[in-house]
Amino acid sequence: ESKIKPVYTLEKEDPLLCDENRQKLNTEAGVVIANHPGYFDTFFILNTLKRKDVKIVVSGSNYETFGRAIGEEFLIKATRDPSEVVSFLRSIKDHIESGGLVLIYPTGGGHDNDKNPPFENGFSVILKRCLKPTDMVYSFYIDPEDFGPLVDEKISRLSGIVSAVTVHPSFNVNRLKEEAEVRVHERYSTAEEWQEVLDSSNKKEKNQKLTEHFLGSFQNKPDT
């Protein structure tokens, strides 16, 4: 047990809109995007999904670890190798065209001392080549103010879970910690909205504009 409680703010602020958005999230084809402030982001998102046709884009360094944890059939391996990019994009496009959902972290993750790092090039390419205007883009924003203190813990809560699973439940040091709440904000949109941002941006500013659009979607939330 992590002793981390995700608080889905839309459920409290607008339950009807939340139900409507979650219905779309669990039925429509497209992508889920999110910022990546910590190590439980994926679980926060998967907790909202009631569908089995989900694939997660993961880095090559994390592919084997996630493959053992949830199965390689649920993963798409990210790549920077030019010879593999076409195959990578085809995997995403084919899955979406079949009605599936792909989880992507546009920032790539792992950005120290930057609460809201910029998007990388991959997301703009996916927008252009893999998504139809009517496809879903569902955004999650995991509040970095809530997650920051958890990342700084001397003994991470992930380590506690691993110890409990691999050694014995009594080795889970998380049971000695206070429960921490992490706010998770969310928003439904279509690819057309994002493609318009991309089309109105020049090559040098496209990632910045996409990042600003993502953060602007949560402009009433902390640190955006």
N, C-alpha and C positions, 0 to 999 in steps of 0.2 A: 504494500500500500504506500502510495507516494505522499499522502497527507497534503495533496494539492487539489484544490477544488476549483474547477473552471466555473465562472459565473457568466452565463450568456446574457448579455445586457438587453438584447432585443426581446428576450422572453419576458422580461420585467417591464420594459418601456412600452412595447406594443405587441401583446400576445397574438392578436389577429394577424398582423403583418408577419410576425415570426412564423406562424403556422403556414401562411401563404408562401413565404420564401422557402421554408423547409420542404414543403411539398414540391416546389420546383427543383430544389437542391437534390431531392431524392428521386426525381423522375426524368429530368432533362439531361441532354447530352452537353458536354462542354468541359470547362476547367474550373478548378478551385485554386485560388491564389491566396497567399498569406505572407505576412512578414515572419521573420524567423528569429525571435529573440532568445530562444532557449531550446531545451531538449525534449519538452513534452508537447510541443506545438502540434505535431502529427496526431497525437492521441486526443488532444482537445477537438480537433477537426473530425477525426474518425468517430468520435462519440456522437456527432450530430448526424451521421450517415446511416441510413437504413436500406442500403443497397449493396450488392456484391460485385457490381461491375466497375470497381474503382482500381485505378493504377496510380502508383506514386512515383514521381520522378526523383531519383536519388543519385547522389554522386558516386563515382566509381569506388571511392574509399569507404563508403558506407554500404555498398551494394551487398556484400556478403553478410554483414551483420544483420541488415534488415531482411535479407533473404532467409536467414535461419529463423528469424523471429516471426515473420508473417508469410513467407513463401515467395519465391522469385516470380511466380505467376502474377503477383500483384504489383510488380515493380517494372519501371522503365529506367534503364541505366543512362544517366546523363553523360555527355561526352564533349570534349573540345577538339577531338581529332577530326580534321576535315574529311577524312575518308569514311567516317562513321556518322557524320551529321545527317546525311540524307536518310539513312536507315533509322536513325533516332527520330527524326521528324515524321517519317512514314509510320512508325509505331504509334506515335501520338495521334496522328490524323486518322489512321485506320480505327483506332479504339473509339475515338469520338464519333466517327461516321457510323460505327456500329451501335451507337447509342450510349456509349460509356462515359465515364468521368475520369479526368486526370488531375491529380493534385500536384501543383507546382509551387516552388518557392522562388519567385523572381529575383530575389536578392542573392540567392545562392547560399545564404547562411554564413555563420562564423565571422561576423564583423565586430571586432572588439571596439569598445568605446564609441559606438555609433548606434544610437537607439533606432534610427530610421535610415539605414543604408540605401543607396540607390539601386534600382533594378539593373540587372545585367542584360546583355544583348539577347540572350536566349528567348526571353518572353516576347520581345517585339517580333522575332522571327516566327514564333509559334502563332502569334496573332495574325500574321500576314499569310502564313502558309497552311495552317492546320485548322483554322476556325472559320466557319461561315458566319455572316453577320447575325444570324438568329441564334447561334449557339450561346449557351450560358457562360458567363464569367461570374463566379460567386466569390466574394472577397471576405476574408477573415482578418481582423486586426487584433493580435494578442498584445495586451497592454504591456509595454516594456517596463513601465514604472512598477508594475506588480511583479514582473518576472525577474527584474534585475537583482533584488536581494537573494533570490533562490540560486541564481547563477553564482553568486559570490560566497555561498555557503562552503565551509571547509570540506565537509563531507556531503557530496551531492545526494539528492533524494533518489536519483537514478542508481547510484551505488548501493543504496539501501535496498532497493528492489532486487538488484542483481544478487546481492548477498543472501537475501531471503529465499530466492529461487534456487541458487546454486549450492547454498550451504544448509541453512535452516531458517524457518520463519522468525525465530528468536533473534537472528542476526540482522534483522531489518531495523536500523537505527532510526528510521523515520518515525517509529512509534513513540520516540522520545521528543519529537518536534511538534510544534504548534501547527495546526492546519492553516495553510496559506491559501488565500483566494486570489485567483487571477482572472481579470476581466477579459472577456472575449467578445469583440464586436463583429458584426457581420452585415453584409449587403449583397443584394441580388442585382445583376445587370446583364446585358448581352454584349457579345463581342463587337457589335456595331459601334457601341459607345466608345470602346477602347480603340477600335480601328480608326475612328474619326480623330482621336487624339494623335494617333500615330501618323495619319495622313497629313495632319496640320503641323507636324514637327519636321525640322530638317534632321539630317543624319546625326549631327553632333549633339543635338538636344533631345533626341527621341527618348532616351532612357530617363533623363531628368523629367521630361513632361509626363511620362507614364507613372513615374514615382510620385510626382506631385498630384496626379489625378487619383492615385490610390489613397494617398494620405488625405487629400481634400475630401474624399468620400466619407471620412471620419472626422471632419473638421471640428465637430463639437465634442470630440473625445480628447483626453489628455495627450499632450506632446505631439500633436499633429499640426 
